[in-house]
């Protein structure tokens, strides 16, 4: 009976999905342009699995509570530094 509530939630989720789809498509095209290879994608190279490995190591090494209480900017810089290295 309360359609405005349901539509509002679904609209936000749909907008988030569209934004993520656009970001993934754009990043893949930029990556392929930089590497000058149309077949190569970050997923084929295993960057997504490497990111999950980094998250697992950080959570296991520092503990879940310390990771969730860490400043997000510091955590982002740490993760980015590990991925770049």
HELIX and SHEET records of a PDB file:
HELIX    1   1 UNK A    3  UNK A   35  1                                  33    
HELIX    2   2 UNK A   42  UNK A   45  1                                   4    
HELIX    3   3 UNK A   47  UNK A   62  1                                  16    
HELIX    4   4 UNK A   64  UNK A   69  1                                   6    
HELIX    5   5 UNK A   72  UNK A   84  1                                  13    
END                                                                             
